[in-house]
Amino acid sequence: MWPDYNEMPMRLFSLIPLCRHKLLAGLALACLACFACAPMARADFTIKDEQELGRKFNVLIRSNMPLVQDPEVVSYVRDLANRLLEAVPPQPFTFTTDVIVSNAMNAFATPGGYLFVHTGLILGMENESQLAGVIAHEIAHVTQRHVASRIARGQAISILSALGALAGAFLGGEGGPPAPTR
């Protein structure tokens, strides 16, 4: 059985004085950082943060991309997305769907539930089921919080990199290559 992860950082920290080799001490510090800091970084990017980021993306996209104004086209895509969303468990996001005038065979979702479908995708699909599959895929990005987890992972990696650099500064010095001379 795996040990209690709440106790793991303290156990690793207590092992550091026992390590006689700097490499082992650095490894122990890296493990401590993984167990102690990575969960904290994941908790830093909240649903509220994700909603705010989505609002910012929405404003940026609306101000830089031409949106379809035809109510029939927009209504069709929104109705299709809403039918798919009926099968999704309750979410902390209110989904909105818009259509971008572009020949690209693309659709995308931003954090916070903003879905965008390109006209090229609508015209390029052979049937509604294919379009529904792409929209469902984009909905899944939002419901599974893929952007949020990548941002959190990036924060954890940044924290671990900083801790690794600090550990290297404190533990380094001996055994490395000699300093260049002029």
Secondary structure, 3 states (H helix, E strand, C coil): CCCCCCCHHHHHHHHHHHCCCHHHHHHHHHHHHHHHHHHHHHHHCCHHHHHHHHHHHHHHHHHHCCECCCHHHHHHHHHHHHHHHCCCCCCCCCCEEEEECCCCCCEEEECCCEEEEEHHHHHHCCCHHHHHHHHHHHHHHHHCCHHHHHHHHHHHHHHHHHHHHHHHHHHCCCCCCCCCCC
